[in-house]
C-alpha cells in the first residue's frame, strides 16, 4: 500500500466522521427547536389560563374576598414552591441524565449542565425573595420616602 492510498483512506475516514458529527448536530438542533416550541406553547397556554382565572375572579368577587382567599391559601402556595424547588434542585442530576440521553449530549456538555444546578437554585431563591416576600418594596419603604 502506498503512502497516497493511506492518506486517501484517512481522508475518507475523516469525511465520514465529519458527516456523522454533522448529522448528530442537526438532530440535536432539531430536538432543541422542538423543546423550545413545546416549552413556549406550554408557557403561553399556562399564562393565558392564569390571566383568564384572574379576570374571572376579579369579575365575580370583590377585592376583599380575593385578599381573604389569598391569606388562607398562602401556606399551601408556600409549600408548593418549596416542593417545586426540591424537585428542580434535588432532581437536577436525574433530569440532566435523561436530557443527556434524549439530546445525545457529549460528556463536556453534560458536565456543564450539571454545573448550573446551584446557580439555578440561587436564582430561584432570589426570585422567591424578590417576588413573593416583597424584598424590594420593603427596601424602598425603609427610606420613608
CORCORHU-V552932 format. One record per residue. RES is the residue in one letter. PHI is phi in degrees with one decimal (* if undefined). PSI is psi in degrees with one decimal (* if undefined). Layout:
RES/PHI/PSI  RES/PHI/PSI
This chain:
X/*/132.4  X/-86.0/169.0  X/-64.7/-36.2  X/-69.2/-36.1  X/-63.6/-40.4  X/-63.1/-42.7  X/-66.1/-38.5  X/-63.2/-41.0  X/-63.7/-42.4  X/-63.8/-42.9  X/-63.9/-42.5  X/-63.0/-43.0  X/-63.2/-41.9  X/-62.0/-43.5  X/-63.7/-39.9  X/-64.8/-43.2  X/-62.0/-39.5  X/-63.9/-40.9  X/-65.5/-40.2  X/-62.7/-45.8  X/-62.5/-41.8  X/-63.1/-45.2  X/-62.6/-39.4  X/-63.9/-42.1  X/-65.1/-39.0  X/-63.8/-43.0  X/-64.0/-42.0  X/-63.5/-41.8  X/-65.5/-39.3  X/-65.2/-41.2  X/-64.5/-39.0  X/-64.1/-41.1  X/-63.6/-38.9  X/-63.9/-44.6  X/-61.6/-43.7  X/-60.9/-46.5  X/-63.2/-45.7  X/-66.3/-42.4  X/-62.8/-43.5  X/-64.0/-41.8  X/-63.4/-44.7  X/-65.7/-41.3  X/-64.4/-43.6  X/-64.2/-43.5  X/-65.0/-42.7  X/-63.5/-42.0  X/-63.1/-41.8  X/-62.0/-43.9  X/-64.5/-40.1  X/-63.4/-46.4  X/-63.2/-40.4  X/-61.4/-44.2  X/-62.4/-40.2  X/-64.7/-42.6  X/-65.0/-40.1  X/-64.4/-44.2  X/-62.9/-43.1  X/-66.2/-30.1  X/-75.4/-41.3  X/-95.5/-21.0  X/-121.7/154.0  X/-80.2/165.8  X/-63.3/-37.2  X/-64.6/-40.0  X/-63.8/-40.4  X/-66.8/-42.4  X/-63.7/-40.7  X/-63.9/-43.0  X/-63.4/-40.8  X/-65.0/-36.4  X/-63.1/-40.6  X/-72.6/-28.8  X/-91.1/-11.2  X/-53.2/-46.9  X/-63.6/-35.1  X/-67.2/-42.2  X/-66.6/-35.7  X/-65.0/-43.6  X/-62.4/-39.9  X/-60.3/-44.2  X/-65.9/-39.0  X/-64.8/-43.6  X/-62.8/-43.3  X/-62.4/-40.3  X/-61.4/-45.3  X/-63.8/-40.8  X/-64.2/-43.2  X/-70.2/-53.3  X/-75.7/-41.5  X/-69.6/-35.5  X/-92.6/6.2  X/-53.1/-48.7  X/-61.2/-37.5  X/-66.9/-43.7  X/-63.2/-39.7  X/-64.7/-42.2  X/-62.7/-43.0  X/-64.1/-43.9  X/-67.4/-35.3  X/-61.4/-44.8  X/-65.6/-42.2  X/-69.0/-43.8  X/-92.2/-3.1  X/58.3/53.8  X/-80.5/154.5  X/-79.9/170.3  X/-61.1/-40.8  X/-63.1/-45.3  X/-62.6/-40.4  X/-63.0/-45.3  X/-69.0/-33.4  X/-64.2/-40.4  X/-66.1/-38.1  X/-64.9/-32.2  X/-64.9/-24.2  X/-79.5/-3.9  X/-54.6/-54.2  X/-78.4/-26.3  X/-64.1/-44.6  X/-63.5/-41.4  X/-60.4/-43.8  X/-64.4/-42.4  X/-64.2/-38.5  X/-63.4/-40.8  X/-65.9/-39.9  X/-63.2/-44.1  X/-61.6/-40.8  X/-59.1/-46.7  X/-66.6/-42.8  X/-72.9/-46.9  X/-88.1/-36.3  X/-97.9/-23.2  X/-107.2/4.9  X/53.8/45.9  X/-62.5/-41.9  X/-66.5/-42.9  X/-62.1/-41.8  X/-66.6/-35.1  X/-61.7/-48.8  X/-71.9/-29.5  X/-67.5/-26.1  X/-68.2/-17.8  X/-83.0/-11.1  X/53.3/49.8  X/-77.5/*
